[in-house]
C-alpha cells in the first residue's frame, strides 16, 4: 500500500478531472493521500477534497513562504486564527500545518530582506500552531538551509516533515539530531537522472524517516516525464519503485516501512 503524503489535488489540471485522478490513484495502489494547503483559500479547497475523497484522503492547512512575503507581519495573528479554526473544526481530516517554511529562491525583487523576514515570522507562527495543536508541521525549504536550521533549533518543533527533500545526507543528519520527530519526504525529483545527491540521501537515511510524495501537479517522475506534464498521486508508485532500487532492504520491507512512517508522521490510524 502506498501513501502520497504531499499533493495539491485542488490545482488546475487535477481538480477538473478529480474523479479520474482518484480512480487512477486507487488503481495504482496509492490508497492514501494528503492534500496540502498553500494559503488559506487553498487550505479550504484541500479540506473539501479530503471530505470528497473520504477514507482515502486527509489535508493540511497552512501558508506557503512564497504566498506570505507580501503580507504585513501584523496580519499573522489573524491568519493563524483562521488556520487554527479550520484545524480545530475538522480534527478528523486536518493532520498537519503547512506547507510553510523558507523559500529564498522566490523572493520579490527589491524586497528581498523584507520578504525573508516575513517568511521567517510566518514559519515561526505556524511551527508554534502545529505544536499547540499536536499536528505535523509540513516544511518547504529552498535556498535557505542556514536560516532554516537556525529556526528549527529555536522553535518548538514536534513532528515535522521536510517536503521534497533535496539536500545532502549531512543536513538531514543535523536535523535528525534536533529534539523533534523529523521525517524526509522524497518526490519525483528522486528519479531524475541528475539527482545524484538526493539519491545518495535516500540511500543513506534510516528507513524509518522516509516518506514519499508526488507534489502533484508539479514534478512528474522520470518514468512518465516525457508523456505527461501534470503529475498525479498515482505516480507515487514510480517513486516507490525507484526508492526500492536504491535501498538494500527487501522490496516489501521498504514499501511497508514507508507506509508505516507516513501514518505515524501524521498520526493517522493504520
Ligand atoms: Zn507542495
Boltz pocket constraint, residues with backbone or C-beta under 6 A from the ligand:
constraints:
  - pocket:
      binder: B
      contacts: [[A, 6], [A, 8], [A, 36], [A, 99], [A, 215]]
      max_distance: 6.0
